[in-house]
Amino acid sequence: MIYLQLFWEFAKVGMFCVGGGYASMPLIQASVVDTWHWLSLSEFVDIFTISQMTPGPIGINAATFAGMKVTGFGGAVAATFGFVAPSLILGVILANLFFKYGDIGPIRGVLNGLRPAVIALICAAGISFIFLALWNTETWPEELSKIDWKGLLILGLSLAAIRHKFGVIRVLLGSGILGLFFAFLPF
C-alpha cells in the first residue's frame, strides 16, 4: 500500500511541476513533509542537497532519495517511476502534437503563462530553505537576532562565488568544507 501511496504522491508532483526540478521541490515538500510526515524538514533539506550533488535531474534524484528514505529500494522505484511517468506520457503526446501540427501557439501561450507561477514556487522553496539554514525554522523566525552566523557566512560566500562564475561543484564542495571546519570551532 505504501508503494502505491509513494507512486501516487510523486505522480501528482510529476503532473504539476512545470519548470524543472527546482519547481518540484515545494510540491515534494508539501507531500512528504507537510501532508504525510514521512520526512522532517531537516531530512528533506538534506535530500534536496544530496539531489543537487548527484548526477541527473534534481527532481528525479529527490524522488528517488525520498522513496529510499521512506521504504527502501521499493519505495525509491515507486517514487521515481511516479515522478517520471506523467512527464513521459505528456512529453510523448506533446511531441506528437508538435510534429503533427508544427506551431502550437495556444500551448506556447499556456506555458508562457506558467512561468510566473514557476518562479513563485522556486522562491517559496528558497525562502523556506533560508529560514531553515539561518534560523532552524521553516516559517518566519520569532527572533531575528538568533541567526546562525556561520550559516549566514556560508550563504554569503556561496552567493559571491556564484556571482563570480564559480562552478556549482566548487561552491558545494567549498560550502561543505566550511561547514565541516565550522563544526569543529568552539564558538
C-alpha positions in Angstrom: 0.0 0.0 0.0 2.8 2.4 0.9 4.3 1.9 -2.6 1.1 2.9 -4.2 1.0 6.0 -2.0 4.5 6.9 -2.9 3.8 6.3 -6.6 0.7 8.5 -6.5 2.2 11.3 -4.4 5.2 11.6 -6.8 2.9 11.2 -9.9 1.0 14.2 -8.7 4.2 16.1 -8.3 5.3 15.0 -11.7 2.0 16.1 -13.2 2.0 19.6 -11.8 5.7 20.6 -11.6 6.2 22.8 -14.6 9.6 24.4 -14.8 12.1 21.8 -13.8 13.4 20.2 -10.7 13.6 23.3 -8.5 9.9 24.0 -9.1 9.1 20.4 -7.9 10.8 20.9 -4.5 7.8 22.8 -2.8 5.4 20.2 -4.1 7.6 17.3 -2.9 8.0 19.1 0.5 4.2 19.6 0.8 3.7 15.9 0.2 6.4 14.1 2.1 6.9 16.7 4.9 3.7 18.6 5.4 1.0 16.1 4.4 2.3 12.6 5.1 5.1 13.4 7.6 7.3 10.8 6.0 10.3 13.1 6.4 11.2 16.0 8.7 12.0 19.3 7.0 15.6 18.8 8.0 15.7 15.4 6.3 14.1 16.9 3.3 16.7 19.7 3.0 19.4 17.0 3.3 17.8 15.1 0.5 17.5 18.3 -1.6 21.2 19.0 -1.0 22.2 15.4 -1.9 20.0 15.6 -5.0 21.9 18.7 -6.2 25.2 17.0 -5.7 24.4 13.8 -7.6 24.3 13.5 -11.4 20.9 13.7 -13.1 17.8 15.8 -12.8 17.2 17.1 -9.3 13.5 16.3 -9.1 14.1 12.7 -10.0 17.0 12.4 -7.6 14.9 13.9 -4.8 12.1 11.4 -5.6 14.5 8.5 -5.5 16.2 9.6 -2.3 12.8 10.3 -0.6 11.4 7.0 -1.6 14.5 5.2 -0.4 14.3 7.0 3.0 10.6 6.1 3.4 10.6 2.4 2.5 13.9 1.4 1.0 14.6 0.2 -2.6 11.0 -0.5 -3.5 10.0 3.0 -2.3 12.8 4.5 -4.4 11.5 2.7 -7.5 7.8 3.6 -6.8 8.6 7.3 -6.2 10.9 7.6 -9.2 8.5 5.9 -11.6 5.6 8.0 -10.2 7.6 11.2 -10.7 8.7 10.3 -14.3 5.5 8.7 -15.6 3.4 11.9 -16.1 6.1 13.8 -17.9 7.0 10.8 -20.1 3.4 10.4 -21.2 2.8 14.2 -21.6 6.2 14.5 -23.5 5.2 11.8 -26.0 1.8 13.4 -26.5 3.2 16.9 -26.9 6.0 15.8 -29.2 3.4 14.1 -31.5 1.3 17.2 -31.5 4.2 19.4 -32.2 5.5 17.3 -35.1 2.0 16.9 -36.5 0.8 20.5 -36.3 4.1 22.4 -36.3 3.4 25.7 -34.4 1.1 25.3 -31.4 0.6 28.9 -30.3 -2.1 28.2 -27.7 0.1 25.7 -25.9 3.1 28.1 -26.0 0.8 30.7 -24.5 -0.2 28.5 -21.7 3.5 27.6 -21.0 4.4 31.3 -21.0 1.6 32.0 -18.6 3.0 29.4 -16.2 6.4 31.0 -15.9 5.5 33.4 -13.1 4.0 30.6 -11.1 7.2 28.6 -11.5 9.2 31.5 -10.3 6.9 31.8 -7.3 7.3 28.1 -6.5 11.1 28.3 -6.6 11.1 31.5 -4.5 8.8 29.8 -1.9 11.2 26.8 -1.6 14.2 29.1 -1.4 12.7 31.2 1.4 11.9 28.1 3.4 15.4 26.8 3.0 16.9 30.2 4.0 14.8 30.2 7.2 15.8 26.6 8.0 19.5 27.3 7.3 19.8 30.5 9.2 17.2 30.2 12.0 16.4 26.5 12.1 12.7 27.1 11.4 10.6 26.7 8.2 8.5 29.8 8.9 9.2 33.4 9.8 11.6 33.3 12.7 10.3 34.5 16.1 13.6 36.2 16.9 15.6 37.5 14.0 18.6 38.1 16.3 19.0 34.3 16.8 20.6 33.9 13.4 23.2 31.2 12.7 26.1 33.5 11.8 28.1 30.5 10.4 25.3 29.7 8.1 25.0 33.3 7.0 28.7 33.5 6.2 28.5 30.3 4.1 25.4 31.7 2.3 27.1 35.0 1.6 30.3 33.4 0.4 28.3 30.9 -1.8 26.4 33.8 -3.4 29.6 35.7 -4.0 31.2 32.6 -5.6 28.2 32.0 -7.8 28.2 35.7 -8.8 31.9 35.3 -9.8 31.1 32.3 -12.0 32.5 29.6 -9.8 31.1 26.2 -10.8 28.3 24.6 -8.8 30.6 21.7 -7.8 33.2 24.1 -6.4 30.6 26.1 -4.5 29.1 22.9 -3.0 32.5 21.4 -2.2 33.7 24.7 -0.6 30.4 25.1 1.4 30.8 21.5 2.7 34.4 22.1 3.7 33.4 25.3 5.5 30.6 23.6 7.3 33.0 20.8 8.4 35.5 23.4 9.5 32.8 25.3 11.5 31.6 22.1 13.1 35.0 21.9 15.0 35.2 25.5 16.0 34.5 26.2 19.7 32.2 29.2 19.0 
